[in-house]
């Protein structure tokens, strides 16, 4: 019996995720390929689809969208976002989208 | 099949088929299912060899050892030569379906005669959900439904 790629894959999962044989037996090839061996960056982080990595890039925005987003961010972050930083972001949005009908 | 369904794999609820009030569940082709198929194929080959026992005489033991060697070399695995060939034959598909449904081959064959469309359709889905980038071999479908 050859010890090759399949064993190496299993060994990698045992090493990285402490997977036991029963857990490995319950996985499909697709899960192994797409989940456990999901593409990673050079730094080892999971690579995200472009749409998730930069969700706003392809979406046309208006001044109102940006201001509403900032408002939500302010509520979400609470004290972590100072009033000064918030006002500066609002001013930048006003400047950037000022000419665009909101 | 959603992206989430494929990502969860066998941990998600199975596909079901209701026949005459009985609910059959069809699991995905996990690593365990692959090995179950490999061993079922090996057992079938050993049973076929037993039929030749009288003809082979003293060579029978050596023939069984040959099969064991081929098994250890991976020939009976799903990716191996015999595994691939068997999935192109109706009995091979029945063997795999029987493992995925968790019922014996006789019951699987009975289901195939009465509900082949539903079974083949589910099987195609299961194959796609179990392997990355699979394009289902239409030849298998033709042979199964022949």
gemmi code that builds the backbone of each chain (N, CA, C; Angstrom):
import gemmi

chains = {
    "A": [
        ("UNK", (0.847, -1.198, 0.000), (0.000, 0.000, 0.000), (0.880, 1.245, 0.000)),
        ("UNK", (0.591, 2.149, -0.931), (1.398, 3.365, -1.015), (0.913, 4.403, -0.009)),
        ("UNK", (1.850, 5.086, 0.586), (1.500, 6.204, 1.449), (1.801, 7.454, 0.643)),
        ("UNK", (0.776, 8.150, 0.228), (0.989, 9.274, -0.663), (0.145, 10.473, -0.325)),
        ("UNK", (-0.492, 11.007, -1.357), (-1.203, 12.276, -1.257), (-2.351, 12.244, -0.242)),
        ("UNK", (-3.140, 11.165, -0.267), (-4.300, 11.079, 0.635), (-3.848, 11.114, 2.092)),
        ("UNK", (-2.816, 10.338, 2.391), (-2.309, 10.303, 3.767), (-1.714, 11.652, 4.153)),
        ("UNK", (-1.020, 12.265, 3.214), (-0.412, 13.579, 3.488), (-1.491, 14.615, 3.794)),
        ("UNK", (-2.603, 14.555, 3.039), (-3.704, 15.499, 3.281), (-4.280, 15.292, 4.680)),
        ("UNK", (-4.493, 14.023, 5.025), (-5.043, 13.692, 6.338), (-4.088, 14.158, 7.431)),
        ("UNK", (-2.795, 13.888, 7.233), (-1.794, 14.280, 8.232), (-1.798, 15.802, 8.427)),
        ("UNK", (-1.974, 16.535, 7.324), (-2.000, 18.002, 7.406), (-3.191, 18.469, 8.238)),
        ("UNK", (-4.329, 17.788, 8.071), (-5.533, 18.180, 8.810), (-5.422, 17.805, 10.284)),
        ("UNK", (-4.784, 16.665, 10.554), (-4.558, 16.274, 11.948), (-3.650, 17.309, 12.593)),
        ("UNK", (-2.619, 17.691, 11.852), (-1.629, 18.632, 12.366), (-2.245, 20.014, 12.615)),
        ("UNK", (-3.037, 20.487, 11.663), (-3.542, 21.862, 11.759), (-4.833, 21.984, 12.560)),
        ("UNK", (-5.734, 20.992, 12.419), (-7.062, 21.126, 13.045), (-7.351, 20.052, 14.089)),
        ("UNK", (-6.373, 19.214, 14.380), (-6.566, 18.095, 15.322), (-7.734, 17.201, 14.911)),
        ("UNK", (-7.938, 17.045, 13.618), (-9.036, 16.215, 13.117), (-8.759, 14.747, 13.448)),
        ("UNK", (-9.787, 14.026, 13.954), (-9.564, 12.599, 14.200), (-10.122, 11.798, 13.014)),
        ("UNK", (-9.804, 10.506, 12.916), (-10.229, 9.704, 11.756), (-11.739, 9.719, 11.519)),
        ("UNK", (-12.521, 9.728, 12.600), (-13.983, 9.734, 12.429), (-14.448, 11.027, 11.771)),
        ("UNK", (-13.859, 12.135, 12.189), (-14.232, 13.423, 11.594), (-13.805, 13.476, 10.130)),
        ("UNK", (-12.623, 12.960, 9.863), (-12.117, 12.950, 8.483), (-13.017, 12.074, 7.602)),
        ("UNK", (-13.448, 10.934, 8.144), (-14.282, 9.996, 7.379), (-15.610, 10.623, 6.971)),
        ("UNK", (-16.077, 11.593, 7.753), (-17.392, 12.191, 7.489), (-17.324, 13.337, 6.473)),
        ("UNK", (-16.131, 13.672, 6.011), (-15.996, 14.795, 5.080), (-16.067, 14.348, 3.626)),
        ("UNK", (-16.583, 15.231, 2.774), (-16.568, 14.961, 1.331), (-15.276, 15.541, 0.745)),
        ("UNK", (-14.943, 15.090, -0.445), (-13.782, 15.660, -1.138), (-13.966, 17.161, -1.340)),
        ("UNK", (-15.211, 17.535, -1.591), (-15.482, 18.946, -1.855), (-15.211, 19.805, -0.618)),
        ("UNK", (-15.612, 19.284, 0.548), (-15.332, 20.013, 1.790), (-13.821, 20.135, 2.008)),
        ("UNK", (-13.114, 19.029, 1.765), (-11.660, 19.053, 1.952), (-11.036, 20.120, 1.062)),
        ("UNK", (-11.472, 20.114, -0.201), (-10.894, 21.030, -1.181), (-11.294, 22.484, -0.928)),
        ("UNK", (-12.594, 22.686, -0.697), (-13.086, 24.072, -0.654), (-13.063, 24.699, 0.737)),
        ("UNK", (-13.143, 23.861, 1.788), (-13.172, 24.422, 3.146), (-11.801, 24.286, 3.825)),
        ("UNK", (-11.368, 23.028, 4.009), (-10.127, 22.823, 4.772), (-8.885, 23.300, 4.010)),
        ("UNK", (-8.897, 23.119, 2.698), (-7.755, 23.598, 1.914), (-8.146, 24.846, 1.117)),
        ("UNK", (-8.964, 25.665, 1.738), (-9.383, 26.920, 1.087), (-8.141, 27.759, 0.775)),
        ("UNK", (-8.123, 28.429, -0.378), (-6.952, 29.251, -0.715), (-6.630, 30.262, 0.385)),
        ("UNK", (-5.355, 30.426, 0.626), (-4.889, 31.362, 1.663), (-3.918, 32.366, 1.059)),
        ("UNK", (-3.788, 33.480, 1.740), (-2.825, 34.489, 1.321), (-1.425, 34.029, 1.733)),
        ("UNK", (-0.409, 34.774, 1.318), (0.970, 34.435, 1.703), (1.133, 34.452, 3.215)),
        ("UNK", (0.316, 35.290, 3.858), (0.410, 35.407, 5.321), (-0.357, 34.282, 6.030)),
        ("UNK", (-1.084, 33.471, 5.259), (-1.798, 32.347, 5.852), (-3.257, 32.641, 6.172)),
        ("UNK", (-3.727, 33.841, 5.842), (-5.136, 34.166, 6.105), (-6.015, 33.595, 4.988)),
        ("UNK", (-7.269, 33.275, 5.340), (-8.211, 32.763, 4.345), (-8.469, 33.848, 3.293)),
        ("UNK", (-8.383, 33.465, 2.022), (-8.677, 34.418, 0.953), (-10.186, 34.584, 0.823)),
        ("UNK", (-10.641, 35.826, 0.836), (-12.080, 36.091, 0.712), (-12.421, 36.460, -0.723)),
        ("UNK", (-13.634, 36.118, -1.167), (-14.054, 36.566, -2.503), (-14.011, 38.085, -2.570)),
        ("UNK", (-13.729, 38.612, -3.740), (-13.575, 40.060, -3.895), (-14.790, 40.822, -3.396)),
        ("UNK", (-15.989, 40.251, -3.643), (-17.223, 40.955, -3.266), (-17.330, 41.132, -1.755)),
        ("UNK", (-16.751, 40.169, -0.989), (-16.807, 40.275, 0.466), (-15.657, 41.151, 0.971)),
        ("UNK", (-14.488, 40.989, 0.305), (-13.310, 41.732, 0.743), (-13.507, 43.234, 0.585)),
        ("UNK", (-14.188, 43.670, -0.485), (-14.425, 45.104, -0.681), (-15.843, 45.293, -1.177)),
        ("UNK", (-16.824, 45.131, -0.309), (-18.225, 45.107, -0.730), (-18.739, 46.408, -1.334)),
        ("UNK", (-18.116, 47.529, -1.010), (-18.688, 48.800, -1.475), (-18.081, 49.282, -2.786)),
        ("UNK", (-16.987, 48.645, -3.222), (-16.289, 49.166, -4.395), (-17.146, 49.223, -5.652)),
        ("UNK", (-17.949, 48.192, -5.860), (-18.697, 48.124, -7.104), (-20.100, 48.712, -6.989)),
        ("UNK", (-20.457, 49.169, -5.802), (-21.809, 49.684, -5.606), (-21.808, 51.207, -5.730)),
        ("UNK", (-22.555, 51.748, -6.699), (-22.600, 53.210, -6.815), (-23.195, 53.810, -5.542)),
        ("UNK", (-22.549, 54.842, -5.022), (-23.033, 55.428, -3.776), (-23.433, 56.885, -3.973)),
        ("UNK", (-24.364, 57.319, -3.149), (-24.749, 58.726, -3.137), (-24.275, 59.329, -1.818)),
        ("UNK", (-24.389, 60.630, -1.706), (-23.979, 61.292, -0.457), (-24.823, 60.774, 0.706)),
        ("UNK", (-26.116, 60.578, 0.453), (-27.005, 60.091, 1.529), (-26.598, 58.697, 2.007)),
        ("UNK", (-26.189, 57.831, 1.022), (-25.743, 56.481, 1.394), (-24.559, 56.577, 2.351)),
        ("UNK", (-23.607, 57.402, 1.978), (-22.372, 57.509, 2.771), (-22.681, 58.079, 4.150)),
        ("UNK", (-23.519, 59.132, 4.192), (-23.833, 59.753, 5.492), (-24.617, 58.788, 6.383)),
        ("UNK", (-25.526, 58.018, 5.745), (-26.299, 57.038, 6.525), (-25.368, 55.952, 7.054)),
        ("UNK", (-24.392, 55.552, 6.228), (-23.417, 54.537, 6.643), (-22.585, 55.030, 7.815)),
        ("UNK", (-22.197, 56.289, 7.750), (-21.408, 56.878, 8.844), (-22.227, 56.938, 10.130)),
        ("UNK", (-23.508, 57.242, 9.973), (-24.398, 57.318, 11.129), (-24.505, 55.942, 11.800)),
        ("UNK", (-24.666, 54.902, 10.951), (-24.754, 53.535, 11.493), (-23.450, 53.138, 12.179)),
        ("UNK", (-22.340, 53.540, 11.549), (-21.026, 53.226, 12.116), (-20.861, 53.896, 13.481)),
        ("UNK", (-21.365, 55.121, 13.568), (-21.262, 55.862, 14.831), (-22.050, 55.141, 15.933)),
        ("UNK", (-23.260, 54.688, 15.567), (-24.088, 53.963, 16.547), (-23.425, 52.651, 16.952)),
        ("UNK", (-22.838, 51.976, 15.944), (-22.226, 50.675, 16.177), (-20.981, 50.788, 17.049)),
        ("UNK", (-20.163, 51.790, 16.768), (-18.884, 51.903, 17.483), (-19.011, 52.643, 18.810)),
        ("UNK", (-20.075, 53.417, 18.957), (-20.274, 54.156, 20.210), (-19.082, 55.056, 20.493)),
        ("UNK", (-18.543, 54.919, 21.708), (-17.447, 55.785, 22.134), (-16.132, 55.553, 21.413)),
        ("UNK", (-16.071, 54.416, 20.672), (-14.808, 54.141, 19.973), (-14.580, 55.112, 18.811)),
        ("UNK", (-15.659, 55.724, 18.338), (-15.521, 56.731, 17.276), (-15.767, 58.103, 17.905)),
        ("UNK", (-14.717, 58.906, 17.942), (-14.862, 60.212, 18.599), (-15.715, 61.128, 17.722)),
        ("UNK", (-16.319, 62.134, 18.362), (-17.154, 63.093, 17.632), (-16.311, 63.825, 16.590)),
        ("UNK", (-15.056, 64.055, 16.949), (-14.141, 64.763, 16.041), (-13.911, 63.936, 14.762)),
        ("UNK", (-13.642, 62.639, 14.958), (-13.414, 61.764, 13.799), (-14.679, 61.647, 12.958)),
        ("UNK", (-15.818, 61.553, 13.646), (-17.079, 61.433, 12.933), (-17.333, 62.667, 12.069)),
        ("UNK", (-17.141, 63.858, 12.674), (-17.381, 65.095, 11.929), (-16.408, 65.246, 10.763)),
        ("UNK", (-15.175, 64.781, 10.969), (-14.197, 64.870, 9.878), (-14.634, 63.959, 8.712)),
        ("UNK", (-15.126, 62.735, 9.050), (-15.582, 61.814, 8.009), (-16.786, 62.388, 7.266)),
        ("UNK", (-17.684, 63.043, 8.032), (-18.863, 63.666, 7.398), (-18.413, 64.782, 6.451)),
        ("UNK", (-17.454, 65.571, 6.894), (-16.961, 66.675, 6.065), (-16.322, 66.138, 4.788)),
        ("UNK", (-15.572, 65.025, 4.924), (-14.930, 64.422, 3.741), (-15.984, 63.913, 2.760)),
        ("UNK", (-17.054, 63.321, 3.323), (-18.130, 62.816, 2.458), (-18.837, 63.970, 1.761)),
        ("UNK", (-19.056, 65.048, 2.512), (-19.709, 66.247, 1.924), (-18.866, 66.768, 0.771)),
        ("UNK", (-17.557, 66.788, 1.006), (-16.655, 67.314, -0.020), (-16.630, 66.410, -1.245)),
        ("UNK", (-16.599, 65.091, -1.006), (-16.484, 64.132, -2.105), (-17.767, 64.020, -2.900)),
        ("UNK", (-18.899, 64.005, -2.196), (-20.174, 63.766, -2.874), (-21.046, 65.023, -2.981)),
        ("UNK", (-20.445, 66.144, -2.657), (-21.213, 67.375, -2.608), (-21.947, 67.694, -3.899)),
        ("UNK", (-21.311, 67.369, -5.022), (-21.907, 67.696, -6.309), (-22.893, 66.641, -6.781)),
        ("UNK", (-22.890, 65.484, -6.101), (-23.776, 64.403, -6.545), (-25.125, 64.545, -5.880)),
        ("UNK", (-26.197, 64.554, -6.674), (-27.528, 64.667, -6.047), (-27.747, 63.522, -5.063)),
        ("UNK", (-28.069, 63.855, -3.859), (-28.279, 62.824, -2.855), (-29.721, 62.552, -2.659)),
    ],
    "B": [
        ("UNK", (-28.831, 23.204, -4.703), (-27.810, 23.053, -3.659), (-27.181, 24.416, -3.386)),
        ("UNK", (-27.252, 24.829, -2.158), (-26.660, 26.115, -1.826), (-25.190, 25.937, -1.490)),
        ("UNK", (-24.486, 27.061, -1.477), (-23.071, 27.040, -1.105), (-22.918, 26.504, 0.313)),
        ("UNK", (-23.858, 26.890, 1.186), (-23.810, 26.441, 2.586), (-23.995, 24.929, 2.680)),
        ("UNK", (-24.924, 24.395, 1.882), (-25.191, 22.961, 1.901), (-23.927, 22.176, 1.543)),
        ("UNK", (-23.217, 22.632, 0.511), (-21.982, 21.948, 0.102), (-20.897, 22.097, 1.159)),
        ("UNK", (-20.843, 23.267, 1.794), (-19.808, 23.496, 2.808), (-20.036, 22.640, 4.051)),
        ("UNK", (-21.307, 22.426, 4.406), (-21.612, 21.598, 5.582), (-21.468, 20.111, 5.281)),
        ("UNK", (-21.647, 19.744, 4.019), (-21.471, 18.339, 3.612), (-22.373, 17.392, 4.373)),
        ("UNK", (-21.776, 16.317, 4.866), (-22.535, 15.285, 5.560), (-23.101, 15.733, 6.894)),
        ("UNK", (-22.661, 16.892, 7.389), (-23.177, 17.389, 8.671), (-24.563, 18.018, 8.499)),
        ("UNK", (-24.937, 18.303, 7.242), (-26.266, 18.874, 6.975), (-27.274, 17.721, 6.837)),
        ("UNK", (-28.562, 18.007, 6.992), (-29.559, 16.951, 6.792), (-29.439, 16.340, 5.394)),
        ("UNK", (-29.741, 15.042, 5.296), (-29.584, 14.334, 4.013), (-30.746, 14.620, 3.073)),
        ("UNK", (-30.542, 14.283, 1.803), (-31.642, 14.331, 0.839), (-32.566, 13.152, 1.118)),
        ("UNK", (-33.833, 13.327, 0.828), (-34.778, 12.245, 1.109), (-35.618, 11.902, -0.122)),
        ("UNK", (-36.072, 10.676, -0.126), (-36.973, 10.198, -1.177), (-38.036, 9.346, -0.485)),
        ("UNK", (-39.300, 9.723, -0.677), (-40.380, 8.969, -0.033), (-41.011, 8.033, -1.059)),
        ("UNK", (-40.997, 6.747, -0.741), (-41.586, 5.741, -1.632), (-42.552, 4.887, -0.814)),
        ("UNK", (-43.794, 4.893, -1.223), (-44.840, 4.114, -0.529), (-44.834, 4.361, 0.980)),
        ("UNK", (-44.701, 5.599, 1.341), (-44.744, 5.958, 2.756), (-43.431, 5.747, 3.497)),
        ("UNK", (-42.440, 5.137, 2.843), (-41.141, 4.931, 3.503), (-40.179, 6.032, 3.054)),
        ("UNK", (-39.517, 6.652, 4.026), (-38.589, 7.725, 3.697), (-37.158, 7.187, 3.620)),
        ("UNK", (-36.568, 7.320, 2.428), (-35.166, 6.937, 2.240), (-34.313, 8.203, 2.320)),
        ("UNK", (-33.166, 8.108, 2.987), (-32.252, 9.255, 3.021), (-31.016, 8.907, 2.207)),
        ("UNK", (-30.557, 9.882, 1.427), (-29.359, 9.645, 0.623), (-28.238, 10.558, 1.112)),
        ("UNK", (-27.210, 9.927, 1.660), (-26.078, 10.699, 2.171), (-25.139, 11.125, 1.061)),
        ("UNK", (-24.167, 11.932, 1.418), (-23.165, 12.366, 0.445), (-22.045, 11.327, 0.361)),
        ("UNK", (-21.212, 11.482, -0.661), (-20.092, 10.539, -0.826), (-18.918, 11.051, 0.018)),
        ("UNK", (-18.952, 10.661, 1.273), (-17.886, 11.054, 2.205), (-16.695, 10.117, 2.036)),
        ("UNK", (-15.643, 10.388, 2.802), (-14.470, 9.502, 2.748), (-14.885, 8.090, 3.177)),
        ("UNK", (-15.780, 8.014, 4.186), (-16.244, 6.705, 4.664), (-17.042, 5.985, 3.578)),
        ("UNK", (-17.889, 6.726, 2.851), (-18.687, 6.112, 1.778), (-17.769, 5.612, 0.666)),
        ("UNK", (-16.704, 6.370, 0.392), (-15.756, 5.960, -0.644), (-15.099, 4.626, -0.271)),
        ("UNK", (-14.729, 4.521, 1.001), (-14.083, 3.279, 1.455), (-15.091, 2.130, 1.483)),
        ("UNK", (-16.342, 2.434, 1.850), (-17.384, 1.396, 1.850), (-17.564, 0.844, 0.433)),
        ("UNK", (-17.529, 1.744, -0.546), (-17.665, 1.325, -1.947), (-16.465, 0.471, -2.366)),
        ("UNK", (-15.285, 0.935, -1.995), (-14.048, 0.216, -2.340), (-14.090, -1.217, -1.790)),
        ("UNK", (-14.537, -1.342, -0.539), (-14.564, -2.676, 0.084), (-15.689, -3.542, -0.477)),
        ("UNK", (-16.818, -2.904, -0.828), (-17.916, -3.660, -1.432), (-17.482, -4.226, -2.784)),
        ("UNK", (-16.724, -3.414, -3.517), (-16.223, -3.849, -4.827), (-15.216, -4.994, -4.665)),
        ("UNK", (-14.379, -4.867, -3.667), (-13.391, -5.911, -3.375), (-14.096, -7.209, -2.979)),
        ("UNK", (-15.119, -7.086, -2.135), (-15.869, -8.275, -1.713), (-16.557, -8.946, -2.897)),
        ("UNK", (-17.064, -8.115, -3.802), (-17.728, -8.662, -4.998), (-16.720, -9.450, -5.842)),
        ("UNK", (-15.503, -8.917, -5.956), (-14.468, -9.611, -6.730), (-14.087, -10.924, -6.055)),
        ("UNK", (-14.050, -10.934, -4.737), (-13.721, -12.173, -4.004), (-14.843, -13.212, -4.168)),
        ("UNK", (-16.083, -12.709, -4.181), (-17.214, -13.627, -4.383), (-17.162, -14.227, -5.789)),
        ("UNK", (-16.788, -13.390, -6.756), (-16.678, -13.883, -8.137), (-15.564, -14.921, -8.226)),
        ("UNK", (-14.490, -14.679, -7.473), (-13.366, -15.628, -7.482), (-13.793, -16.967, -6.885)),
        ("UNK", (-14.649, -16.881, -5.859), (-15.093, -18.120, -5.201), (-15.844, -19.024, -6.186)),
        ("UNK", (-16.555, -18.386, -7.119), (-17.295, -19.154, -8.127), (-16.340, -19.965, -9.014)),
        ("UNK", (-15.075, -19.495, -9.044), (-14.083, -20.157, -9.909), (-13.199, -21.124, -9.126)),
        ("UNK", (-13.514, -21.297, -7.854), (-12.649, -22.073, -6.972), (-12.320, -23.466, -7.535)),
        ("UNK", (-13.336, -24.154, -8.008), (-13.110, -25.517, -8.518), (-12.240, -25.513, -9.769)),
        ("UNK", (-12.496, -24.520, -10.638), (-11.702, -24.445, -11.881), (-10.237, -24.113, -11.589)),
        ("UNK", (-10.029, -23.226, -10.620), (-8.648, -22.792, -10.330), (-7.889, -23.816, -9.476)),
        ("UNK", (-8.612, -24.618, -8.712), (-7.967, -25.644, -7.890), (-6.940, -25.072, -6.929)),
        ("UNK", (-5.687, -25.546, -7.036), (-4.625, -25.121, -6.116), (-4.271, -23.640, -6.261)),
        ("UNK", (-4.650, -23.052, -7.376), (-4.284, -21.639, -7.610), (-5.246, -20.667, -6.915)),
        ("UNK", (-6.315, -21.207, -6.354), (-7.360, -20.340, -5.775), (-6.797, -19.371, -4.726)),
        ("UNK", (-5.994, -19.901, -3.813), (-5.416, -19.052, -2.758), (-4.574, -17.927, -3.336)),
        ("UNK", (-3.778, -18.283, -4.360), (-2.911, -17.276, -4.994), (-3.746, -16.203, -5.687)),
        ("UNK", (-4.873, -16.623, -6.267), (-5.758, -15.665, -6.948), (-6.356, -14.678, -5.925)),
        ("UNK", (-6.713, -15.220, -4.765), (-7.250, -14.330, -3.721), (-6.181, -13.345, -3.252)),
        ("UNK", (-4.943, -13.836, -3.110), (-3.846, -12.951, -2.709), (-3.611, -11.855, -3.749)),
        ("UNK", (-3.775, -12.227, -5.014), (-3.622, -11.246, -6.100), (-4.640, -10.121, -5.935)),
        ("UNK", (-5.883, -10.526, -5.630), (-6.942, -9.520, -5.433), (-6.596, -8.611, -4.251)),
        ("UNK", (-6.068, -9.240, -3.176), (-5.688, -8.451, -1.993), (-4.605, -7.440, -2.341)),
        ("UNK", (-3.647, -7.876, -3.172), (-2.569, -6.961, -3.591), (-3.141, -5.783, -4.373)),
        ("UNK", (-4.050, -6.098, -5.279), (-4.661, -5.034, -6.088), (-5.475, -4.085, -5.210)),
        ("UNK", (-6.121, -4.669, -4.196), (-6.874, -3.837, -3.252), (-5.920, -2.871, -2.542)),
        ("UNK", (-4.786, -3.402, -2.094), (-3.824, -2.564, -1.376), (-3.194, -1.510, -2.270)),
        ("UNK", (-3.145, -1.799, -3.558), (-2.591, -0.814, -4.505), (-3.620, 0.259, -4.869)),
        ("UNK", (-4.846, 0.107, -4.363), (-5.864, 1.139, -4.598), (-6.693, 0.930, -5.847)),
        ("UNK", (-6.566, -0.245, -6.473), (-7.284, -0.469, -7.727), (-8.802, -0.462, -7.560)),
        ("UNK", (-9.262, -0.829, -6.351), (-10.708, -0.891, -6.116), (-11.286, 0.434, -5.597)),
        ("UNK", (-10.404, 1.382, -5.326), (-10.897, 2.661, -4.787), (-11.709, 3.391, -5.848)),
        ("UNK", (-12.463, 4.383, -5.407), (-13.329, 5.127, -6.326), (-12.512, 5.768, -7.451)),
        ("UNK", (-11.290, 6.151, -7.115), (-10.427, 6.791, -8.116), (-9.616, 5.756, -8.892)),
        ("UNK", (-9.594, 4.498, -8.406), (-8.803, 3.443, -9.043), (-9.449, 2.919, -10.318)),
        ("UNK", (-8.697, 2.077, -11.033), (-9.155, 1.582, -12.338), (-10.477, 0.818, -12.231)),
        ("UNK", (-10.544, -0.108, -11.281), (-11.785, -0.898, -11.147), (-12.931, -0.045, -10.622)),
        ("UNK", (-12.599, 0.864, -9.711), (-13.628, 1.739, -9.146), (-14.268, 2.598, -10.223)),
        ("UNK", (-13.440, 3.207, -11.045), (-13.933, 4.064, -12.123), (-14.772, 3.265, -13.128)),
        ("UNK", (-14.247, 2.088, -13.474), (-14.938, 1.256, -14.464), (-16.306, 0.812, -13.942)),
        ("UNK", (-16.350, 0.455, -12.677), (-17.598, -0.069, -12.117), (-18.692, 1.001, -12.069)),
        ("UNK", (-18.288, 2.257, -11.869), (-19.302, 3.316, -11.818), (-19.898, 3.610, -13.197)),
        ("UNK", (-19.282, 3.056, -14.216), (-19.834, 3.192, -15.563), (-20.804, 2.066, -15.875)),
        ("UNK", (-21.014, 1.188, -14.912), (-21.932, 0.055, -15.120), (-23.109, 0.162, -14.149)),
        ("UNK", (-24.291, -0.258, -14.582), (-25.471, -0.150, -13.707), (-25.276, -0.796, -12.338)),
        ("UNK", (-24.631, -1.981, -12.291), (-24.473, -2.647, -10.996), (-23.558, -1.844, -10.065)),
        ("UNK", (-22.597, -1.120, -10.664), (-21.694, -0.288, -9.861), (-22.441, 0.881, -9.243)),
        ("UNK", (-23.335, 1.472, -10.035), (-24.129, 2.595, -9.526), (-25.080, 2.099, -8.432)),
        ("UNK", (-25.669, 0.914, -8.660), (-26.554, 0.332, -7.636), (-25.768, 0.095, -6.341)),
        ("UNK", (-24.536, -0.375, -6.496), (-23.693, -0.623, -5.322), (-23.460, 0.672, -4.535)),
        ("UNK", (-23.146, 1.741, -5.278), (-22.905, 3.020, -4.604), (-24.191, 3.562, -3.991)),
        ("UNK", (-25.302, 3.481, -4.752), (-26.578, 3.985, -4.228), (-26.982, 3.230, -2.962)),
        ("UNK", (-26.725, 1.943, -2.956), (-27.083, 1.142, -1.785), (-26.326, 1.625, -0.547)),
        ("UNK", (-25.066, 2.026, -0.751), (-24.269, 2.563, 0.365), (-24.819, 3.916, 0.811)),
        ("UNK", (-25.136, 4.765, -0.169), (-25.613, 6.115, 0.163), (-27.004, 6.089, 0.798)),
        ("UNK", (-27.826, 5.111, 0.377), (-29.189, 5.004, 0.925), (-29.223, 4.212, 2.235)),
        ("UNK", (-28.164, 3.431, 2.461), (-28.121, 2.620, 3.678), (-29.082, 1.438, 3.630)),
        ("UNK", (-29.371, 0.945, 2.415), (-30.217, -0.254, 2.276), (-29.462, -1.266, 1.406)),
        ("UNK", (-29.928, -2.540, 1.406), (-29.177, -3.533, 0.627), (-29.406, -3.334, -0.873)),
        ("UNK", (-28.571, -4.025, -1.649), (-28.598, -3.816, -3.098), (-29.900, -4.295, -3.736)),
        ("UNK", (-30.503, -5.308, -3.118), (-31.761, -5.816, -3.655), (-32.849, -4.737, -3.572)),
        ("UNK", (-32.909, -4.084, -2.421), (-33.900, -3.016, -2.235), (-33.585, -1.831, -3.152)),
        ("UNK", (-32.295, -1.568, -3.324), (-31.888, -0.462, -4.212), (-32.316, -0.756, -5.647)),
        ("UNK", (-32.112, -1.985, -6.086), (-32.504, -2.343, -7.454), (-34.016, -2.217, -7.642)),
        ("UNK", (-34.736, -2.596, -6.602), (-36.201, -2.487, -6.662), (-36.609, -1.012, -6.806)),
        ("UNK", (-35.921, -0.157, -6.040), (-36.199, 1.281, -6.136), (-35.849, 1.812, -7.521)),
        ("UNK", (-34.763, 1.275, -8.084), (-34.330, 1.730, -9.406), (-35.348, 1.391, -10.484)),
        ("UNK", (-36.025, 0.283, -10.302), (-37.005, -0.101, -11.320), (-38.273, 0.758, -11.237)),
        ("UNK", (-38.569, 1.247, -10.047), (-39.815, 2.014, -9.905), (-39.604, 3.532, -9.851)),
        ("UNK", (-38.412, 3.967, -9.377), (-38.186, 5.410, -9.172), (-36.818, 5.852, -9.699)),
        ("UNK", (-36.450, 5.347, -10.875), (-35.099, 5.641, -11.379), (-34.880, 7.135, -11.629)),
        ("UNK", (-35.896, 7.833, -12.144), (-35.728, 9.264, -12.425), (-35.359, 10.034, -11.158)),
        ("UNK", (-36.112, 9.754, -10.091), (-35.860, 10.466, -8.830), (-34.488, 10.111, -8.265)),
        ("UNK", (-34.156, 8.807, -8.335), (-32.877, 8.358, -7.774), (-31.694, 8.935, -8.549)),
        ("UNK", (-31.765, 8.862, -9.870), (-30.657, 9.363, -10.695), (-30.496, 10.868, -10.503)),
        ("UNK", (-31.610, 11.571, -10.447), (-31.555, 13.016, -10.252), (-30.888, 13.357, -8.914)),
        ("UNK", (-31.279, 12.633, -7.860), (-30.673, 12.868, -6.545), (-29.198, 12.479, -6.541)),
        ("UNK", (-28.892, 11.363, -7.210), (-27.510, 10.884, -7.258), (-26.599, 11.906, -7.937)),
        ("UNK", (-27.090, 12.507, -9.019), (-26.311, 13.537, -9.715), (-26.019, 14.705, -8.775)),
        ("UNK", (-27.041, 15.083, -8.019), (-26.889, 16.185, -7.072), (-25.860, 15.832, -5.990)),
        ("UNK", (-25.968, 14.592, -5.506), (-25.053, 14.129, -4.454), (-23.600, 14.112, -4.959)),
        ("UNK", (-23.427, 13.660, -6.206), (-22.071, 13.628, -6.782), (-21.524, 15.046, -6.892)),
        ("UNK", (-22.345, 15.955, -7.385), (-21.896, 17.354, -7.521), (-21.570, 17.969, -6.172)),
        ("UNK", (-22.376, 17.615, -5.176), (-22.178, 18.210, -3.856), (-20.996, 17.580, -3.113)),
        ("UNK", (-20.603, 16.389, -3.561), (-19.541, 15.671, -2.852), (-18.143, 15.923, -3.405)),
        ("UNK", (-18.067, 16.334, -4.660), (-16.751, 16.508, -5.276), (-16.621, 17.918, -5.847)),
        ("UNK", (-15.422, 18.486, -5.782), (-15.254, 19.827, -6.339), (-15.194, 19.795, -7.860)),
        ("UNK", (-15.883, 20.726, -8.478), (-15.801, 20.898, -9.933), (-16.250, 19.713, -10.762)),
        ("UNK", (-17.264, 18.977, -10.272), (-17.718, 17.784, -10.999), (-18.691, 18.131, -12.110)),
        ("UNK", (-18.431, 17.555, -13.269), (-19.441, 17.600, -14.327), (-19.916, 16.163, -14.472)),
        ("UNK", (-21.161, 15.934, -14.133), (-21.656, 14.557, -14.077), (-21.549, 13.863, -15.429)),
        ("UNK", (-20.999, 12.659, -15.407), (-20.829, 11.876, -16.625), (-22.177, 11.366, -17.107)),
        ("UNK", (-22.613, 11.920, -18.225), (-23.940, 11.540, -18.723), (-24.017, 10.069, -19.103)),
        ("UNK", (-22.840, 9.480, -19.401), (-22.839, 8.052, -19.741), (-23.358, 7.217, -18.580)),
        ("UNK", (-23.000, 7.640, -17.363), (-23.448, 6.903, -16.186), (-24.964, 6.938, -16.125)),
        ("UNK", (-25.506, 8.125, -16.351), (-26.960, 8.265, -16.297), (-27.640, 7.374, -17.330)),
        ("UNK", (-27.061, 7.338, -18.539), (-27.654, 6.519, -19.603), (-27.635, 5.047, -19.211)),
        ("UNK", (-26.504, 4.618, -18.642), (-26.385, 3.206, -18.286), (-27.316, 2.849, -17.129)),
        ("UNK", (-27.454, 3.783, -16.208), (-28.316, 3.514, -15.056), (-29.766, 3.375, -15.486)),
        ("UNK", (-30.155, 4.214, -16.427), (-31.564, 4.235, -16.811), (-31.864, 3.257, -17.950)),
        ("UNK", (-30.821, 2.595, -18.469), (-31.019, 1.670, -19.603), (-31.847, 0.452, -19.183)),
    ],
}
model = gemmi.Model(1)
for chain_id, residues in chains.items():
    chain = gemmi.Chain(chain_id)
    for i, (resn, *xyz) in enumerate(residues, 1):
        res = gemmi.Residue()
        res.name, res.seqid = resn, gemmi.SeqId(i, " ")
        for name, pos in zip(("N", "CA", "C"), xyz):
            atom = gemmi.Atom()
            atom.name, atom.element = name, gemmi.Element(name[0])
            atom.pos, atom.b_iso = gemmi.Position(*pos), 0.0
            res.add_atom(atom)
        chain.add_residue(res)
    model.add_chain(chain)
structure = gemmi.Structure()
structure.add_model(model)
structure.setup_entities()
